[in-house]
């Protein structure tokens, strides 16, 4: 009887304990908000994005018209610039070497400059014009040679100031093939013309002369800027020259201090974003903060661009590397879908975008042309800057050193706040010790770290899965698909671990409000750790973490001081959410900018890598920063697992949409598929001079991840298309006429055609002889190359032979770890297309020069529309679907063995 009684009591206690646990679960559940409020909560943040972020992102000033000029003296007149852009657009394609570029555009610029001269205050200013024609070369991924390229250079100088420190302003007027280039870079050309006009008619003289460089050869390899900064008569006054004492003459050398503004366009329209500055010299950012009318900039953009992720470059690099000049790189980046296409025309450039850029550049030119820093030779500013604008409303700038101090101080302050909060929880909760709360926080921190990783990894998994199914770029036209494909999985991943913890293992000793606060504290601690790591690695983009830390720690301080932190319910959450609106809007603004830039870029980033990974990662990062704190409030509602399941359903629906016709990436005229199709005649000469192979066909340089696949079910006949890589072991540069992106060649395609491509010209390689040096064990080959304005030379040694010298820049052969054979030499000509003479020296191990030691490939590219295309090529190009934009021209490839 005694044993039965004990057992009965134990059973009764277990039942009571079970009932008590069930009761506590119900009590916790009742403390939460009803689940059906959750959709409204989530939609609130979506509404904030569309109601605040998007309007401010797209905000542009009204265009100033010619009729308003008299009542708005000194202001940038957008209508005049827009009228000039219309004339610029009508000139047509402006590729280097074309009549449109070398004659018509130069005439247009000189005419507009003379108009400005006629209106100039000649009593205050001097204006000089020089049309530079240059010849030279340099190495940047390949050897780049230029000859007869033109720059139109204007110097405006105040008569009352003798300063020799010049401000340089640069844009380019040349274009890629098959584009009128009204956006890139016609917009900046007309902005510079109007800025020049306003400075020339101003009644207030400026101190430092201004050089306006209208650059005629940027698109073919940054050649125009190189020609100016290394050869022009005004370049010494635009370079940075160090101060030093000559111990031979015991006198100081000439001292100069300079700055420049490079103007680019990566799309058509929108606001101009400052995406590079310096190097060093953070005073440039101080002036930008003070004088830019419509600030738009981010340190993160600068670090992304300089990392090489983007498949493009600007003249900023040339001025930095060859002129040692600090400056700003500013570009319009919206609507990058029309970039380098026929659709980059006058009608796609909004007048208000021109006005926005003009307002900024005019104000900055006025400021920099009077900057005392250009005279301050003794001071040397070696600091980087952390900079960003907040929704275009104001600009924040501080030095990198200040940023390091802020990160350390605020990071430590945040950790202390978390410690104080945990201590308060332990003091105000019955039968709970500080050690227990600390352990629970450790568990929550670990689980949130898992959620942090899942937030980034689940979108990446989606990107990999879609790519594996040949469904990449589904968001290319319908950008909104990323909400379901990447953002929704990121939110699920971020919240899921703690949701499972709170529902499956509820903590009955600590209130749910406290548990929820601990999850937010965990995110704060992780951001602090990330900030410390990024600071240690030297990344200035850690300011993102700093912003999150400031606003959440601010809310925590308010809650601690007001004691809302300890009251029942979720009143403390209102403080957190109200303050989170500010970083939420900024992070949405920032990552929306990055996505606006990256969406079009994935359509021209090549086929080698999966571009969806970049977009997915950006979406994951956006969720971490914009929703890192607020997403945890999903656990404030009842049945949070049901809410996450709903987000999963959203992801499933978007996946179904993505694999339907809605997910087809391309759309005619607005979101086109880029196709590079060079119709080519090939001739392969052997060592004895005989022709071993000759054929014709179309060389496809694939521009995006989907390669040629979207064209297979169209009227285009692709029968016989083969991969280029099969010939890579047989011929130099795989036997293809790659123009610039030769690194992609092994993934490209070759489509033979039966009839011979009719090439509207010839490329001729004349062998001038060879000179053998038995003493050095070398042989030197001399050549002369003639052909069209654009030619490539591909060079590689054969067998055990090695290239020891040549008439080109030695940088490539002196750095074999950086540059591998076959070497590419690209030559572009403007007004001067005289033959190129060059030599190559070869060393053979056995000193036997009666065997093949050198293989050359020469290519002539007949790019200009002035060159006729044969009828069959025209018919072939006409069969491309309307969603494809074809860049095409005839070429001839000849391969030689010596």
C-alpha positions in Angstrom: 0.0 0.0 0.0 2.9 2.4 0.8 4.6 1.8 -2.5 1.3 2.4 -4.4 0.7 5.6 -2.5 4.2 6.9 -3.4 3.8 5.9 -7.0 0.4 7.6 -7.1 1.8 10.8 -5.7 4.6 10.8 -8.3 2.2 10.3 -11.1 0.0 13.1 -9.7 3.1 15.4 -9.6 4.0 14.5 -13.2 0.5 15.2 -14.3 0.5 18.5 -12.4 3.9 19.4 -13.9 2.6 18.6 -17.4 -0.5 20.7 -16.8 1.6 23.5 -15.4 3.9 23.5 -18.5 0.9 23.4 -20.8 -0.6 26.3 -18.9 2.7 28.3 -19.1 2.8 27.7 -22.9 -0.8 29.0 -23.1 0.1 32.0 -21.0 3.2 32.8 -23.1 1.0 32.3 -26.2 -1.6 34.7 -24.9 1.0 37.3 -24.3 1.9 37.3 -27.9 0.0 39.2 -30.5 -2.5 37.3 -32.7 -0.8 35.8 -35.8 -3.1 37.6 -38.3 -1.5 40.9 -37.4 1.8 39.6 -38.8 1.1 40.1 -42.5 0.2 43.8 -41.8 3.5 44.1 -39.8 5.5 42.8 -42.7 3.7 44.8 -45.3 4.3 47.9 -43.2 8.0 47.7 -44.0 7.3 47.1 -47.7 5.0 50.2 -47.7 7.8 52.2 -46.1 10.1 51.1 -48.9 7.8 52.2 -51.6 6.5 55.3 -49.9 9.8 56.8 -48.7 12.8 55.1 -50.3 11.7 54.8 -53.9 10.5 58.5 -54.2 13.7 59.8 -52.6 15.9 57.6 -54.7 14.2 58.8 -57.9 14.0 62.5 -56.9 15.3 64.9 -59.5 15.2 68.7 -59.8 13.1 70.5 -62.3 14.9 71.3 -65.6 15.8 75.0 -65.9 14.7 76.3 -69.2 16.2 78.9 -71.5 13.3 81.2 -70.8 14.2 81.1 -67.1 17.9 82.0 -67.6 17.4 85.7 -67.0 15.8 85.2 -63.7 18.2 82.4 -62.6 21.6 83.8 -63.4 24.5 81.6 -62.7 22.4 78.4 -62.7 23.0 75.4 -64.9 20.6 75.6 -67.9 19.4 72.0 -68.5 17.4 72.8 -71.6 20.5 74.2 -73.4 22.5 71.1 -72.5 19.6 68.9 -73.7 19.4 70.7 -77.0 23.1 70.1 -77.5 22.6 66.4 -76.7 20.1 66.1 -79.4 22.6 67.4 -82.0 25.3 65.0 -80.5 22.9 62.1 -80.8 22.2 62.9 -84.5 25.8 62.5 -85.3 25.4 58.7 -84.9 27.9 56.0 -83.9 31.2 57.5 -82.8 33.7 54.7 -82.6 37.4 55.6 -82.7 38.5 55.9 -86.3 35.1 56.7 -87.8 34.3 59.9 -89.6 31.6 60.5 -87.0 34.1 60.5 -84.2 37.2 62.0 -85.7 35.5 64.7 -87.8 31.9 65.4 -87.1 32.0 65.2 -83.3 35.2 67.3 -83.1 33.6 69.9 -85.4 30.5 69.9 -83.1 32.6 70.5 -80.0 34.7 73.2 -81.6 31.6 75.0 -82.8 30.0 74.9 -79.3 33.2 76.1 -77.7 33.4 79.0 -80.1 29.8 80.0 -79.2 31.0 80.1 -75.5 34.0 82.2 -76.5 31.7 84.7 -78.1 29.7 85.1 -74.9 32.7 84.9 -72.5 33.7 87.8 -70.2 36.9 88.4 -72.1 37.9 91.1 -69.6 38.0 88.4 -66.9 39.0 85.2 -68.6 41.3 83.7 -71.2 40.1 80.6 -73.2 42.5 78.4 -75.1 41.5 75.4 -77.3 43.8 72.6 -78.4 42.9 69.6 -80.5 45.4 66.9 -79.5 46.4 64.1 -81.8 48.5 61.5 -80.0 50.5 58.3 -80.4 51.5 56.1 -77.6 50.8 53.0 -75.6 50.6 51.3 -72.2 49.8 48.0 -70.5 46.5 47.3 -68.8 45.4 43.6 -69.0 46.8 43.8 -72.6 49.1 46.1 -74.5 47.2 49.0 -75.8 48.6 51.1 -78.7 47.0 54.2 -80.1 47.8 56.4 -83.0 46.2 59.6 -84.2 43.5 59.6 -81.5 42.1 63.0 -80.7 41.2 65.0 -77.6 39.6 68.4 -77.6 41.1 70.2 -74.7 40.0 73.6 -73.4 41.7 75.7 -70.7 39.8 78.5 -69.0 41.8 80.8 -66.9 41.1 83.9 -64.8 43.3 86.9 -65.9 43.6 88.1 -62.3 45.0 84.9 -60.8 48.5 83.5 -61.7 47.9 80.0 -60.3 49.6 77.1 -62.0 47.5 74.5 -60.2 44.8 73.3 -62.6 41.5 71.6 -62.0 40.8 68.9 -64.6 37.3 67.9 -65.8 37.0 64.9 -68.1 34.4 63.1 -70.2 34.6 61.2 -73.4 32.8 61.7 -76.7 33.6 58.4 -78.4 31.3 55.4 -78.3 31.2 51.6 -78.5 30.1 50.1 -81.8 26.4 50.3 -82.7 25.4 53.0 -80.2 24.8 56.7 -80.5 26.1 57.0 -76.9 23.8 59.8 -75.8 24.0 58.5 -72.3 27.5 57.2 -72.2 29.0 59.7 -72.4 27.1 62.3 -74.4 25.3 63.4 -71.3 28.5 64.3 -69.5 29.9 66.0 -72.7 27.0 68.5 -72.8 27.1 68.9 -69.0 30.8 70.0 -69.4 29.9 72.4 -72.2 27.3 74.1 -70.1 29.6 74.2 -67.0 32.3 75.7 -69.3 29.8 78.3 -70.4 28.7 79.2 -66.9 32.2 79.6 -65.7 33.2 81.7 -68.7 30.3 84.2 -68.2 30.6 84.4 -64.5 31.2 87.8 -62.9 33.2 86.2 -60.1 36.7 85.0 -61.2 38.0 81.8 -59.9 41.6 81.2 -58.7 42.7 78.0 -60.4 42.6 77.4 -64.1 40.2 74.7 -65.3 41.1 72.2 -68.1 38.0 70.7 -69.8 39.2 67.4 -71.4 36.8 66.2 -74.1 38.3 62.8 -74.5 38.1 61.1 -77.9 39.2 57.5 -77.1 37.9 56.1 -73.8 35.7 53.2 -75.0 38.6 51.4 -76.8 40.8 51.1 -73.7 41.1 54.4 -71.9 43.5 55.7 -74.5 42.4 59.3 -74.7 43.0 60.0 -71.0 46.4 58.3 -71.2 47.4 60.4 -74.2 46.5 63.6 -72.3 48.0 62.9 -69.0 51.3 61.6 -70.4 51.8 63.9 -73.4 49.7 67.1 -73.5 51.4 70.4 -72.9 48.9 71.2 -70.0 49.3 67.8 -68.4 52.2 68.9 -66.1 49.9 71.4 -64.5 47.3 68.7 -64.0 49.6 66.2 -62.4 50.6 65.8 -58.8 54.3 66.7 -58.4 56.1 66.1 -55.2 58.1 68.8 -53.4 61.8 68.0 -53.1 65.2 69.6 -52.9 67.7 69.1 -55.7 71.1 68.4 -54.1 72.7 69.1 -57.5 71.4 72.7 -57.9 70.4 73.3 -54.2 67.1 74.6 -55.4 63.5 73.4 -55.0 61.8 71.8 -58.0 58.5 73.1 -59.2 55.7 72.2 -56.9 52.1 71.5 -58.1 49.0 70.2 -56.4 46.0 69.1 -58.5 42.6 67.6 -58.6 40.2 66.3 -61.2 36.6 65.2 -61.7 35.9 62.3 -64.1 32.4 62.1 -65.5 30.9 58.8 -66.7 27.6 57.2 -67.4 26.8 53.5 -66.8 23.3 53.7 -68.1 20.9 56.5 -69.1 19.5 58.9 -66.6 19.0 58.9 -62.9 21.1 60.7 -60.3 24.8 60.9 -60.6 26.5 58.8 -57.9 30.0 59.5 -56.6 31.5 56.0 -56.5 35.3 56.6 -56.3 37.4 59.2 -54.6 41.0 59.9 -53.8 43.2 58.0 -53.6 43.9 59.5 -50.1 43.1 63.2 -49.8 39.9 63.1 -48.0 39.6 66.9 -48.3 37.9 66.2 -51.6 35.0 64.7 -49.8 34.9 67.6 -47.4 34.2 69.9 -50.4 31.7 67.4 -51.9 29.8 67.4 -48.6 29.7 71.2 -48.5 28.9 72.0 -52.1 27.2 69.2 -53.9 23.6 70.2 -54.5 22.2 66.7 -54.7 24.6 64.4 -52.9 24.6 60.7 -53.8 27.6 58.6 -52.7 28.7 55.6 -50.8 32.0 54.2 -49.6 30.6 50.7 -50.2 30.2 51.5 -53.9 33.8 52.6 -54.1 35.1 49.5 -52.5 32.9 47.3 -54.7 34.1 49.0 -57.9 37.7 48.9 -56.9 37.5 45.2 -56.0 37.1 44.4 -59.7 33.7 42.8 -59.4 32.3 45.1 -62.1 33.4 44.3 -65.6 34.3 47.9 -66.5 36.8 50.6 -65.8 37.0 54.4 -66.2 39.6 57.1 -66.9 39.8 57.5 -63.1 42.3 54.7 -63.1 44.5 56.4 -65.7 44.6 59.7 -64.0 45.3 58.0 -60.7 48.1 55.6 -62.0 49.8 57.8 -64.6 49.1 61.3 -63.2 49.1 60.6 -59.5 46.1 62.9 -59.2 43.5 62.7 -56.5 39.9 63.2 -57.8 36.3 62.1 -57.9 34.7 59.5 -60.2 31.0 60.4 -60.8 28.5 58.6 -63.0 24.9 58.2 -63.7 24.1 54.5 -63.3 20.3 54.1 -63.7 18.8 52.1 -66.6 22.1 50.3 -67.4 20.1 48.0 -69.7 20.6 50.5 -72.6 24.3 50.9 -71.8 26.4 50.3 -75.0 23.4 49.5 -77.1 21.5 51.2 -79.9 18.9 52.2 -77.4 21.3 54.6 -75.6 19.8 57.5 -77.5 18.5 61.0 -76.9 15.0 59.9 -76.0 16.2 57.7 -73.1 18.0 60.6 -71.3 15.7 62.6 -69.0 16.3 66.3 -69.0 15.9 66.4 -65.2 18.9 63.9 -65.0 21.0 66.3 -67.0 19.9 69.1 -64.7 20.7 67.1 -61.6 24.2 66.3 -62.8 24.8 69.9 -64.0 23.8 71.4 -60.7 26.3 69.1 -58.9 29.2 69.6 -61.3 28.8 73.3 -61.6 28.8 73.7 -57.8 31.8 71.4 -57.4 33.8 73.1 -60.2 33.2 76.5 -58.6 34.4 75.1 -55.2 37.4 73.2 -56.3 38.6 76.0 -58.7 38.9 78.1 -55.5 40.1 75.4 -53.1 42.9 76.6 -50.9 44.1 73.0 -50.7 45.4 73.3 -54.2 47.9 75.9 -52.9 48.7 74.1 -49.6 51.9 72.4 -50.8 53.2 71.8 -47.3 50.2 69.7 -46.0 49.8 66.2 -47.2 46.5 64.5 -46.7 47.0 60.7 -46.7 43.7 59.7 -45.2 40.9 57.8 -46.8 37.3 58.9 -46.2 34.1 57.2 -45.1 31.2 58.8 -46.9 27.6 58.3 -47.7 24.4 60.3 -48.3 21.3 59.7 -46.3 18.4 59.3 -48.9 19.8 62.3 -50.8 18.8 64.6 -47.9 22.3 65.2 -46.4 25.8 63.9 -46.7 27.9 62.3 -44.0 31.7 62.3 -44.2 34.5 61.5 -41.8 38.1 60.2 -42.1 39.0 56.6 -41.9 40.8 57.2 -38.6 37.7 58.7 -37.1 35.7 55.7 -38.3 38.1 53.3 -36.5 37.7 55.3 -33.3 33.9 55.4 -33.7 33.7 51.6 -34.3 35.8 50.8 -31.3 34.0 53.2 -28.9 30.5 52.4 -30.0 31.2 48.7 -30.3 32.4 48.5 -26.7 29.5 50.7 -25.6 27.0 48.3 -27.3 28.5 45.3 -25.5 28.3 47.1 -22.2 24.6 48.0 -22.9 23.9 44.3 -23.6 25.6 43.4 -20.3 23.5 46.0 -18.4 20.3 44.7 -20.0 21.1 41.1 -19.1 21.9 42.2 -15.5 18.6 44.0 -15.3 16.7 41.0 -16.5 18.4 38.8 -13.8 17.6 41.3 -11.1 14.0 41.8 -12.0 13.1 38.2 -12.7 12.3 35.9 -9.7 14.4 32.8 -9.1 16.8 33.7 -12.0 20.4 34.4 -11.7 22.8 36.4 -13.8 24.6 33.2 -14.8 21.3 31.6 -16.0 20.4 34.6 -18.1 23.9 34.7 -19.5 23.7 31.1 -20.5 20.3 31.6 -22.2 21.7 34.6 -24.0 24.7 32.5 -25.2 22.3 29.9 -26.6 20.2 32.6 -28.3 23.4 34.2 -29.7 24.6 30.9 -31.1 21.2 30.2 -32.7 21.0 33.7 -34.1 24.5 33.2 -35.6 23.1 30.2 -37.4 20.2 32.3 -38.6 22.7 35.0 -39.7 24.5 32.3 -41.9 21.2 30.9 -43.2 20.1 34.4 -44.2 23.0 34.6 -46.6 23.1 30.9 -47.6 19.5 30.3 -48.5 19.4 32.9 -51.2 22.7 31.6 -52.5 21.2 28.1 -52.6 18.3 29.4 -54.6 20.8 31.0 -57.0 22.7 27.8 -57.4 19.6 25.7 -58.0 18.1 28.0 -60.6 21.5 28.1 -62.4 21.7 24.4 -62.3 18.4 24.2 -64.1 19.5 26.8 -66.7 17.1 29.4 -65.2 19.5 32.1 -64.3 18.7 35.8 -64.8 15.0 35.3 -64.3 14.8 38.7 -62.5 16.6 40.5 -65.4 13.5 42.2 -66.7 11.0 41.6 -63.8 13.2 42.7 -61.0 10.4 42.3 -58.4 11.0 38.5 -58.6 13.9 38.9 -56.2 11.4 39.5 -53.4 10.2 35.9 -53.5 13.4 34.3 -54.8 15.9 35.8 -52.5 14.5 38.2 -49.9 11.8 35.9 -48.6 14.2 32.9 -48.1 16.7 35.3 -46.4 14.0 36.4 -43.9 13.1 32.8 -43.2 16.7 31.8 -42.6 17.3 34.7 -40.3 14.3 34.0 -38.1 13.9 30.3 -38.3 16.5 29.0 -35.6 15.1 31.2 -32.9 11.5 30.6 -33.9 12.1 26.9 -33.5 13.8 27.5 -30.1 11.0 29.7 -28.7 8.3 27.3 -29.8 9.9 23.9 -29.2 11.9 24.8 -26.0 10.0 27.7 -24.4 11.8 29.3 -21.4 9.2 29.4 -18.7 11.5 31.2 -16.3 12.0 34.3 -18.4 9.2 36.3 -20.0 8.8 36.1 -23.7 9.4 39.9 -24.0 12.8 39.4 -22.4 13.5 36.4 -24.7 12.7 38.6 -27.6 15.0 41.4 -26.4 17.8 38.8 -26.1 17.4 37.9 -29.7 17.8 41.6 -30.7 20.8 41.9 -28.4 22.2 38.9 -30.2 22.0 40.6 -33.5 23.6 43.7 -32.0 26.5 41.6 -30.7 27.0 39.9 -34.1 27.0 43.3 -35.9 29.6 44.5 -33.4 31.8 41.5 -34.1 31.4 42.0 -37.8 32.3 45.7 -37.4 35.5 44.9 -35.5 36.5 42.3 -38.2 35.9 44.7 -41.1 37.7 47.5 -39.3 40.7 45.2 -38.7 40.7 44.2 -42.4 40.6 47.9 -43.4 37.2 48.0 -45.0 35.5 51.3 -44.7 32.0 49.8 -45.4 31.9 48.8 -41.8 29.9 52.0 -41.4 26.8 49.9 -42.2 27.3 48.0 -39.0 28.0 51.2 -37.1 24.7 52.7 -38.3 22.7 49.7 -37.1 24.6 49.6 -33.8 23.9 53.3 -33.1 20.1 53.2 -33.7 19.5 50.0 -31.8 21.7 51.0 -28.9 19.9 54.3 -28.9 16.6 52.5 -28.5 18.1 50.3 -25.8 19.3 53.3 -23.8 15.8 54.9 -24.0 14.2 51.7 -22.9 16.6 51.2 -20.0 16.3 54.8 -18.8 12.5 54.9 -19.2 12.2 51.4 -17.6 10.1 50.3 -20.6 12.8 47.6 -20.8 11.3 45.9 -17.7 7.6 46.5 -18.0 5.3 43.8 -19.2 4.1 43.7 -22.8 5.9 45.0 -25.8 5.9 48.8 -25.3 9.6 48.7 -25.5 9.3 47.3 -29.0 7.6 50.5 -30.2 10.8 52.5 -29.4 12.9 49.9 -31.2 10.7 49.9 -34.3 10.4 53.7 -34.5 14.2 54.1 -34.4 14.7 51.2 -36.9 12.8 53.1 -39.5 15.9 55.3 -40.1 18.4 52.6 -40.7 15.8 50.5 -42.6 15.2 53.3 -45.1 18.9 53.9 -45.6 19.8 50.2 -46.1 16.9 49.8 -48.5 18.1 52.9 -50.3 21.7 51.6 -50.5 21.0 48.1 -51.5 18.4 49.2 -54.0 21.1 51.3 -55.6 23.4 48.4 -55.8 20.8 46.2 -57.3 19.8 48.9 -59.8 23.5 48.8 -60.9 23.9 45.1 -60.8 20.7 44.0 -62.5 21.8 45.2 -65.9 25.4 44.2 -65.4 24.6 40.5 -65.0 23.5 40.7 -68.7 27.0 41.5 -69.8 29.3 39.9 -67.2 30.1 36.8 -69.3 29.2 33.2 -69.1 31.9 31.9 -66.8 30.3 32.5 -63.5 26.8 32.5 -62.0 25.7 36.2 -61.7 22.7 35.2 -59.6 25.1 34.5 -56.7 26.0 38.2 -56.6 22.4 39.4 -56.7 21.4 36.7 -54.1 24.2 37.8 -51.8 23.2 41.4 -52.1 19.6 40.5 -51.2 20.8 38.5 -48.2 23.0 41.4 -47.0 20.1 43.7 -47.5 17.9 41.6 -45.2 20.7 41.3 -42.6 21.0 45.1 -42.3 17.6 46.4 -43.2 15.5 43.7 -41.3 18.1 42.2 -39.0 16.3 43.6 -35.9 12.8 44.0 -37.1 12.5 40.5 -38.6 12.9 39.1 -35.1 9.5 40.6 -34.2 7.9 37.8 -36.2 8.4 35.9 -32.9 6.2 38.5 -31.2 3.1 37.0 -32.8 1.4 33.7 -32.1 2.2 30.8 -34.4 5.4 32.3 -35.8 6.1 29.0 -37.6 2.9 29.5 -39.6 4.1 33.0 -40.6 7.4 31.6 -41.8 5.4 28.9 -43.6 3.5 31.7 -45.3 6.8 33.2 -46.5 7.8 29.8 -47.8 4.6 29.7 -49.8 5.5 33.1 -51.2 8.9 31.8 -52.2 7.2 28.8 -53.9 4.8 31.0 -55.9 7.6 33.2 -57.0 9.6 30.1 -58.1 6.7 29.0 -60.2 6.5 32.5 -61.8 10.3 32.5 -62.4 10.2 29.2 -64.4 7.2 30.4 -66.4 7.4 32.9 -69.3 7.4 35.7 -66.7 11.0 34.6 -65.8 12.2 34.9 -69.4 15.1 37.4 -68.9 14.8 39.6 -72.0 12.4 42.1 -73.4 12.7 44.0 -76.7 14.3 47.5 -76.6 14.3 47.8 -72.8 16.0 44.7 -71.4 17.8 43.1 -74.3 20.0 40.1 -74.7 23.5 41.2 -75.7 25.0 39.3 -78.6 28.5 39.8 -79.9 28.7 38.2 -83.4 31.8 38.9 -85.5 31.6 37.5 -89.1 35.1 36.3 -89.8 37.3 34.9 -92.5 40.2 32.8 -91.1 43.4 31.8 -92.8 46.0 29.6 -91.1 49.5 29.7 -92.5 52.1 27.1 -91.5 55.9 27.4 -91.0 56.6 26.7 -94.7 54.1 29.4 -95.8 51.4 27.0 -96.9 47.7 27.4 -96.0 46.7 24.5 -93.8 43.2 25.7 -93.2 40.9 28.4 -94.4 37.2 29.0 -93.5 34.5 31.5 -92.7 32.0 31.8 -89.9 30.5 33.7 -87.0 32.4 34.1 -83.8 30.0 34.4 -80.8 31.5 36.1 -77.7 28.8 35.1 -75.1 27.9 38.1 -72.9 25.8 36.4 -70.2 25.3 33.2 -68.3 22.6 31.8 -70.7 25.1 31.9 -73.6 23.4 31.1 -76.9 20.5 29.0 -75.4 17.8 31.6 -75.6 18.4 31.8 -79.4 18.0 28.1 -80.1 14.2 28.1 -80.5 14.1 31.2 -82.8 14.3 31.7 -86.6 18.1 31.9 -86.3 19.9 28.9 -87.9 22.6 27.8 -85.4 23.2 24.4 -87.0 26.9 23.5 -86.7 27.7 25.8 -83.8 30.7 24.4 -81.9 32.6 25.5 -78.8 35.8 27.5 -79.5 37.8 25.5 -76.9 38.3 22.6 -79.3 40.8 24.7 -81.2 42.7 26.3 -78.3 45.5 23.7 -78.4 45.9 24.0 -82.1 46.0 27.8 -82.7 47.1 30.9 -81.0 44.2 32.5 -79.1 42.0 29.5 -80.1 42.0 30.9 -83.7 39.3 33.4 -83.0 39.2 37.2 -83.5 38.4 38.1 -79.9 38.3 41.9 -79.6 38.7 42.8 -75.9 37.5 40.1 -73.6 39.8 37.3 -74.8 39.9 35.7 -71.3 36.4 34.5 -72.0 37.3 32.9 -75.4 37.3 29.2 -74.3 33.6 29.4 -73.4 32.6 31.1 -76.7 31.2 29.6 -79.9 32.1 29.3 -83.6 29.4 28.9 -86.3 30.9 27.9 -89.6 29.3 29.1 -92.8 29.6 27.7 -96.3 30.3 30.8 -98.3 33.3 33.0 -97.7 32.8 36.1 -95.6 33.5 39.1 -97.8 35.8 41.3 -95.8 35.8 45.0 -96.8 39.5 45.4 -96.5 42.7 43.5 -95.8 45.2 43.0 -92.9 48.8 42.5 -94.1 51.7 41.3 -92.0 55.0 41.8 -93.8 58.0 39.8 -92.6 60.9 42.2 -92.8 63.6 39.7 -91.8 65.3 38.0 -88.8 68.5 38.6 -87.1 70.3 35.7 -85.3 72.6 36.4 -82.4 74.7 33.3 -81.7 76.3 34.9 -78.8 73.0 35.5 -77.0 71.3 32.5 -78.4 68.4 34.7 -79.6 66.7 35.6 -82.9 64.9 38.8 -83.6 62.0 38.9 -86.0 61.0 42.3 -87.6 57.5 42.9 -88.9 55.2 45.6 -90.4 51.5 45.4 -89.9 48.9 47.4 -91.9 45.1 47.2 -92.0 42.0 48.8 -90.6 41.8 51.3 -87.6 41.4 48.4 -85.1 43.8 45.5 -85.1 44.9 42.8 -82.7 48.2 40.9 -82.5 48.3 37.6 -80.6 51.8 36.4 -79.7 53.1 33.2 -78.2 56.4 31.3 -78.3 56.4 27.7 -79.7 57.8 24.7 -77.9 60.7 25.4 -75.6 61.3 28.8 -77.0 60.7 31.9 -74.9 60.1 35.6 -75.6 63.0 37.6 -74.2 62.3 41.1 -75.6 60.1 43.0 -78.0 59.5 46.5 -79.2 56.4 46.8 -77.0 56.3 47.7 -73.3 58.2 45.0 -71.4 55.8 44.8 -68.5 54.0 41.7 -69.7 57.1 39.6 -70.4 58.8 40.8 -67.2 55.8 39.7 -65.1 55.0 36.1 -66.2 53.1 35.4 -63.0 50.6 38.2 -63.9 50.5 37.9 -67.7 50.3 34.6 -69.5 50.7 33.8 -73.2 49.2 34.3 -75.6 49.9 38.0 -75.3 47.4 40.4 -76.8 48.4 43.7 -78.4 45.5 45.9 -79.4 46.0 48.9 -81.7 43.5 51.6 -82.4 43.9 54.5 -84.9 42.1 57.7 -85.2 43.2 60.1 -88.0 46.5 58.4 -88.6 46.4 54.8 -89.8 50.0 54.3 -90.9 51.6 50.8 -90.7 52.9 49.5 -87.4 56.5 48.2 -87.2 57.5 46.0 -84.4 60.0 43.3 -83.5 60.1 40.2 -81.2 63.2 38.5 -79.8 63.1 34.8 -79.1 65.5 32.6 -77.2 65.5 28.8 -78.0 67.0 26.3 -75.6 69.1 24.5 -78.2 69.8 27.6 -80.3 68.1 26.0 -83.3 66.3 28.7 -85.2 65.5 26.6 -88.2 62.4 25.2 -86.5 59.1 27.0 -85.5 59.7 29.2 -82.5 57.0 31.9 -82.8 53.3 31.9 -83.5 51.4 35.0 -84.4 47.8 35.8 -85.0 46.8 39.1 -86.6 43.2 40.4 -86.7 41.7 43.2 -88.6 38.4 44.5 -87.2 36.3 46.5 -89.7 34.0 48.0 -87.0 32.8 51.3 -88.4 29.4 51.2 -90.2 31.2 52.8 -93.0 32.5 49.4 -93.9 30.0 47.3 -95.9 28.7 43.9 -94.5 28.1 41.2 -97.1 24.6 40.2 -98.0 24.6 36.8 -96.2 25.9 38.4 -93.0 23.2 41.0 -93.1 20.5 38.4 -93.6 21.9 36.3 -90.8 21.9 39.3 -88.4 18.4 40.2 -89.4 17.1 36.8 -88.3 18.0 37.5 -84.6 14.8 37.9 -82.5 13.7 41.3 -81.4 14.9 40.7 -77.8 18.5 40.5 -78.9 20.8 43.4 -79.5 23.6 42.4 -81.9 27.0 44.0 -81.9 28.6 42.9 -85.2 31.2 43.7 -87.7 33.4 41.8 -90.3 36.9 40.8 -89.4 39.8 38.8 -90.8 42.1 36.5 -88.8 45.4 35.3 -90.1 47.7 33.0 -88.2 51.5 32.7 -88.9 54.3 30.5 -87.7 58.0 31.6 -87.8 
